[in-house]
């Protein structure tokens, strides 16, 4: 139980060259009050999110400058403007406000957990006798940042062979890459140079050689691992 608890807090115990890793949080990330008394969270840990928010606000990378800029905006107007710019930010809402919001109503209509069949294939039994319940299972991890990579790490800890695939042009946070990458194989795949038919064929070959996939579900912020039974 102690080891399991440490796993869920592993990022807090990670060291780099004997010391703590670089803080992944952007200096301007956090909560700010808008001109109409609302509160907004800015998530600016990725450089393109930081730069985009600063362009919208028209200020420099300084917390006081950002706070002053937000004071000149109405909360809902700023949330809509940042969303239109594909930035990562949102108003703080009460439970009552969220319950009447369009996205809140959409989430409320979903079941707590749902399993959706995405293809037909015969079941593949797990290893009968093994110290790890997922020994022999191969998983393709296409997720990013926290939730999906943590799910892939959990599968690896239970014996699965997990291959993490990312791309060289996508931004990453070193602390999270190190913390969630334990027990995985890793590779970078440059897909932008492929034409669509070639890309589809490459993806099918990779998927055919794996028993599972862990993919980030967009636009939701959650990453849901699911099994893709091998087609033979």
C-alpha positions as CSV (number, residue, x, y, z in Angstrom):
1,X,0.0,0.0,0.0
2,X,2.9,2.4,0.8
3,X,4.5,1.8,-2.6
4,X,1.1,2.3,-4.3
5,X,0.6,5.6,-2.5
6,X,4.1,6.7,-3.5
7,X,3.3,6.0,-7.1
8,X,0.4,8.4,-7.1
9,X,2.7,11.1,-5.7
10,X,5.8,10.0,-7.6
11,X,6.4,13.4,-9.2
12,X,7.0,14.9,-5.7
13,X,9.8,12.4,-5.1
14,X,11.5,12.6,-8.4
15,X,15.1,14.0,-8.4
16,X,17.4,15.0,-11.2
17,X,21.2,14.7,-10.6
18,X,20.5,14.5,-6.9
19,X,18.3,17.5,-6.7
20,X,14.7,18.6,-7.4
21,X,13.7,19.0,-11.1
22,X,13.0,22.4,-12.6
23,X,9.5,23.7,-11.6
24,X,7.2,23.0,-14.6
25,X,4.8,25.7,-13.8
26,X,4.9,28.9,-15.8
27,X,5.5,32.1,-13.8
28,X,2.2,33.6,-15.0
29,X,0.0,30.5,-14.6
30,X,-2.7,30.6,-12.0
31,X,-5.8,32.5,-10.9
32,X,-6.6,36.1,-11.6
33,X,-9.5,38.4,-11.0
34,X,-11.2,39.9,-14.0
35,X,-12.8,43.4,-14.2
36,X,-16.3,42.2,-13.3
37,X,-15.1,40.4,-10.1
38,X,-14.9,36.9,-11.7
39,X,-11.9,34.6,-11.3
40,X,-10.1,33.0,-14.2
41,X,-7.4,30.3,-14.4
42,X,-4.6,30.7,-17.0
43,X,-2.8,27.5,-17.9
44,X,0.4,28.7,-19.6
45,X,3.0,25.9,-19.0
46,X,3.5,25.3,-22.7
47,X,5.3,28.1,-24.6
48,X,2.7,28.4,-27.3
49,X,-0.1,28.7,-24.6
50,X,1.9,31.3,-22.8
51,X,2.7,33.3,-25.9
52,X,-0.9,33.2,-27.1
53,X,-2.3,34.4,-23.8
54,X,0.1,37.3,-23.7
55,X,-0.8,38.2,-27.3
56,X,-4.5,38.4,-26.4
57,X,-3.8,40.3,-23.2
58,X,-1.3,42.6,-24.9
59,X,1.2,42.5,-22.0
60,X,4.6,41.1,-21.0
61,X,5.3,37.9,-19.1
62,X,5.0,39.3,-15.6
63,X,2.3,38.4,-13.0
64,X,1.5,42.0,-12.1
65,X,1.2,43.0,-15.8
66,X,-1.0,40.0,-16.5
67,X,-3.2,40.8,-13.4
68,X,-3.5,44.4,-14.6
69,X,-4.5,43.2,-18.1
70,X,-7.2,40.9,-16.8
71,X,-8.7,43.7,-14.7
72,X,-9.6,45.3,-18.0
73,X,-11.7,42.4,-19.2
74,X,-15.1,41.0,-18.5
75,X,-14.7,37.4,-17.4
76,X,-17.0,35.7,-20.0
77,X,-15.7,37.9,-22.8
78,X,-12.1,36.9,-22.0
79,X,-12.9,33.2,-21.7
80,X,-14.6,33.3,-25.1
81,X,-11.7,35.3,-26.7
82,X,-9.1,32.9,-25.3
83,X,-11.1,29.8,-26.4
84,X,-11.4,31.3,-29.9
85,X,-7.6,31.6,-29.9
86,X,-7.2,27.9,-28.8
87,X,-5.7,28.9,-25.5
88,X,-6.0,27.0,-22.2
89,X,-8.0,29.0,-19.7
90,X,-11.3,29.1,-18.0
91,X,-13.6,30.9,-15.6
92,X,-14.0,29.6,-12.1
93,X,-17.7,28.6,-11.7
94,X,-19.8,27.6,-8.8
95,X,-21.5,24.2,-8.8
96,X,-24.8,25.8,-9.7
97,X,-23.2,27.7,-12.6
98,X,-21.6,24.6,-13.9
99,X,-24.9,22.6,-13.7
100,X,-26.5,25.1,-16.1
101,X,-23.6,25.5,-18.4
102,X,-23.8,23.7,-21.8
103,X,-20.7,21.6,-21.1
104,X,-21.8,20.9,-17.6
105,X,-25.1,19.6,-18.9
106,X,-23.4,17.5,-21.5
107,X,-21.1,15.9,-18.9
108,X,-24.1,15.3,-16.6
109,X,-25.8,13.3,-19.3
110,X,-22.9,10.8,-19.6
111,X,-22.6,7.7,-17.5
112,X,-19.9,7.6,-14.8
113,X,-18.1,4.9,-16.8
114,X,-18.8,3.6,-20.3
115,X,-17.2,0.8,-22.4
116,X,-17.7,1.1,-26.1
117,X,-16.9,-1.7,-28.6
118,X,-14.8,-0.2,-31.4
119,X,-14.2,-3.4,-33.4
120,X,-14.8,-7.1,-33.7
121,X,-12.1,-9.5,-32.6
122,X,-11.8,-12.7,-30.6
123,X,-10.8,-12.3,-26.9
124,X,-7.2,-12.8,-26.1
125,X,-6.5,-14.5,-22.8
126,X,-4.0,-13.0,-20.3
127,X,-1.0,-15.0,-19.2
128,X,-2.1,-17.8,-17.0
129,X,0.9,-18.0,-14.7
130,X,2.9,-14.8,-14.2
131,X,4.1,-12.5,-11.5
132,X,2.4,-9.6,-13.4
133,X,-1.2,-9.8,-14.6
134,X,-0.6,-8.0,-17.9
135,X,2.6,-9.9,-18.9
136,X,2.6,-10.4,-22.7
137,X,0.1,-7.6,-23.4
138,X,1.5,-4.9,-25.7
139,X,0.1,-1.4,-25.4
140,X,0.6,1.6,-27.7
141,X,0.6,4.8,-25.7
142,X,-0.4,7.8,-27.8
143,X,-1.4,10.0,-24.9
144,X,0.3,13.2,-23.6
145,X,0.9,15.3,-20.5
146,X,-0.6,13.6,-17.3
147,X,-3.7,11.5,-17.2
148,X,-3.1,9.3,-20.2
149,X,0.6,8.8,-19.6
150,X,-0.1,7.9,-16.0
151,X,-2.6,5.2,-17.2
152,X,0.1,3.9,-19.5
153,X,2.6,3.8,-16.7
154,X,0.1,1.8,-14.6
155,X,-0.3,-0.7,-17.3
156,X,3.5,-1.0,-17.5
157,X,3.8,-1.5,-13.8
158,X,1.4,-4.4,-14.1
159,X,3.6,-6.1,-16.7
160,X,2.4,-4.8,-20.1
161,X,5.0,-3.9,-22.7
162,X,4.1,-0.2,-23.3
163,X,5.5,1.8,-26.3
164,X,5.1,5.6,-26.0
165,X,5.0,7.4,-29.3
166,X,5.2,11.2,-29.6
167,X,6.4,13.6,-32.2
168,X,9.5,15.9,-32.3
169,X,7.5,19.1,-33.0
170,X,5.1,18.6,-30.0
171,X,6.1,20.5,-26.8
172,X,6.7,18.5,-23.6
173,X,7.3,19.1,-20.0
174,X,10.5,17.2,-18.9
175,X,9.4,16.5,-15.4
176,X,6.2,14.8,-16.6
177,X,8.1,12.9,-19.3
178,X,10.5,11.5,-16.8
179,X,7.8,10.8,-14.1
180,X,5.2,9.1,-16.4
181,X,7.7,7.4,-18.7
182,X,9.0,4.8,-16.2
183,X,8.7,1.2,-17.6
184,X,7.9,2.3,-21.1
185,X,9.7,2.1,-24.4
186,X,9.7,5.5,-26.2
187,X,9.9,6.7,-29.8
188,X,9.3,9.8,-31.8
189,X,7.4,9.6,-35.1
190,X,7.4,12.4,-37.6
191,X,4.0,12.0,-39.4
192,X,3.8,15.4,-41.1
193,X,5.9,14.3,-44.0
194,X,3.5,11.4,-44.8
195,X,0.7,11.6,-47.3
196,X,-2.7,10.5,-45.8
197,X,-2.8,7.0,-47.4
198,X,0.8,6.3,-46.3
199,X,0.0,7.7,-42.8
200,X,-3.1,5.5,-42.5
201,X,-1.1,2.4,-43.6
202,X,1.7,3.1,-41.1
203,X,-0.8,3.6,-38.3
204,X,-2.6,0.3,-39.1
205,X,0.7,-1.6,-39.1
206,X,1.7,-0.2,-35.7
207,X,-1.8,-0.9,-34.3
208,X,-1.9,-4.4,-35.6
209,X,1.2,-5.3,-33.6
210,X,-0.3,-4.1,-30.3
211,X,-3.0,-5.4,-28.1
212,X,-3.9,-2.0,-26.5
213,X,-3.9,1.7,-27.1
214,X,-3.9,4.6,-24.7
215,X,-5.0,7.7,-26.5
216,X,-5.9,11.2,-25.3
217,X,-9.6,11.9,-26.0
218,X,-10.0,15.4,-27.4
219,X,-11.5,17.9,-26.7
220,X,-12.0,16.3,-23.3
221,X,-9.2,16.8,-20.9
222,X,-9.3,13.1,-19.8
223,X,-7.3,10.3,-21.3
224,X,-9.0,6.9,-21.4
225,X,-7.0,3.7,-22.0
226,X,-8.8,1.0,-23.9
227,X,-8.0,-2.3,-25.4
228,X,-7.8,-2.8,-29.2
229,X,-7.9,-6.5,-29.7
230,X,-5.5,-7.6,-32.3
231,X,-6.9,-8.3,-35.7
232,X,-5.5,-11.5,-37.2
